[in-house]
Amino acid sequence: MNRSCLIIAGEKSGEEHAMSFLPALKEQLPNYHFFGVGGDNLKSEGVELLYHLDDFSTWGVSEAIGKVPFYINSSKVILKKVVDYNCKTAILIDFQTFNLKLAEKLSELGVSVQYYVAPQAWAWKSWRTKNLVKFVNTLYCIIPFEKKWFLDRGVRNTISVNHPLKFHYEKELENFDRPAEIKAKVVKILVLPGSRNNEVQRILPVFMDSLEKLNIDLKVELTLVQSKSVNQNLFTPYISRFDQVFRDEDLTQAIKNADVCLAASGTVTLATALFSLPTVVGYAGGLLNTFIYENFISYKGYISLANIVHEKEIFPELIAERFSSFNVRKTLEDLLNDKEKYKINVTQLNRTLGLISGENIDIPEYISKKLEEAYEL
């Protein structure tokens, strides 16, 4: 083994980020051995998995707290392997709480850290910028306003990169143009209740209740994207009410075919925004998560990625006590009954692709140079 690089993608979205540059990076660094945490996609790229991302993934703060002993032990295992491989480089992707603590330990071992997807320090725990200055070689930002925010706070080696969803959907978007009005007498409503059990348990029943007795002049056709990472029994009580059911791999087709969407907050809202699909966002966390959000998070802006990117409420957000079947129904009715509102929303969403475009940098080439520099010191 000549040279090695630790890569930590502890969540599904993190693995998607990694796949936007890893295949090309490996071509440029054929003598490197990559190891760490990821999912099936990283494994298929030849990454030696010390842990699968399914072992790491959590939903909400309360669930993360319960896994603290696991995180402590896994960190020790990872660091031991770093020493065994005499590893000098690491790419840490998102997964803020775990990766920032790991960055400190790696720095103590003389490992050069590339931190891909900046932690949302602008939302809470802004003191983490000090750790970025001390322990991170390069910080990669995927949200438009972040680069300036971190630069203003002393994180000097910061670059803005294309959001991985641009890489993922760019070809699909080339020949797609969403009509600014619903011309058919049938409205196709897409339901995206989340990709985790806790999400689906809390969100899907509310969405389904909201769709009862919609006060609109259109016939309704319902479509569901049924995530394979969710216990399928959670969908069983509602399956018969859907006209179409898609799997994860068919998400793009489902979004293209829909006229409007009900979605759990998360990365998927940026996907619906990219395809200019008007969306109502719902979020229902547990009591502890809601308490932490309301009392400890300084950022009181938006929770859905689409709104964060646009820096305004491009999608209506119904959060915590506002997330009810009544509020979802009324919000959806307002959107479908007001043709001008629908048209304006589609027009605004057409800007999304441009908003997630970063600096004109070849990221695999840039990262490969950074990794090589660490071994040349």
CORHUTA-V876381 format. One record per residue. SS is DSSP state (h for helix, s for strand, l for the rest). Layout:
BEGIN
SS / SS
END
This chain:
BEGIN
l / l / s / s / s / s / s / s / s / l / l / h / h / h / h / h / h / h / h / l / l / h / h / h / h / h / h / h / l / l / l / s / s / s / s / s / s / s / l / h / h / h / h / h / l / l / l / s / s / s / s / s / h / h / h / h / l / l / l / h / h / h / h / h / h / h / l / h / h / h / h / h / h / h / h / h / h / h / h / h / h / h / h / h / l / l / l / l / s / s / s / s / s / l / l / h / h / h / h / h / h / h / h / h / h / h / h / h / l / l / l / s / s / s / s / s / l / l / l / l / l / l / l / l / l / l / l / h / h / h / h / h / h / h / h / l / l / s / s / s / s / l / l / l / l / h / h / h / h / h / h / h / l / l / l / l / l / s / s / s / l / l / l / h / h / h / h / h / h / h / h / h / h / h / l / l / l / l / l / l / l / l / l / l / l / s / s / s / s / s / s / s / l / l / l / l / h / h / h / h / h / h / h / h / h / h / h / h / h / h / l / l / l / l / l / l / l / l / s / s / s / s / s / s / s / s / l / l / l / l / l / l / h / h / h / h / l / l / h / h / h / l / l / s / s / s / s / h / h / h / h / h / h / h / h / h / h / l / l / s / s / s / s / s / l / l / l / h / h / h / h / h / h / h / l / l / l / l / s / s / s / s / s / l / l / l / h / h / h / h / h / h / h / h / h / h / l / l / l / l / l / l / l / l / h / h / h / h / h / h / l / l / l / l / l / s / s / s / s / h / h / h / l / l / h / h / h / h / h / h / h / h / h / h / h / h / h / l / h / h / h / h / h / h / h / h / h / h / h / l / l / h / h / h / h / l / l / l / l / l / l / l / h / h / h / h / h / h / h / h / h / h / h / h / h / h / l
END
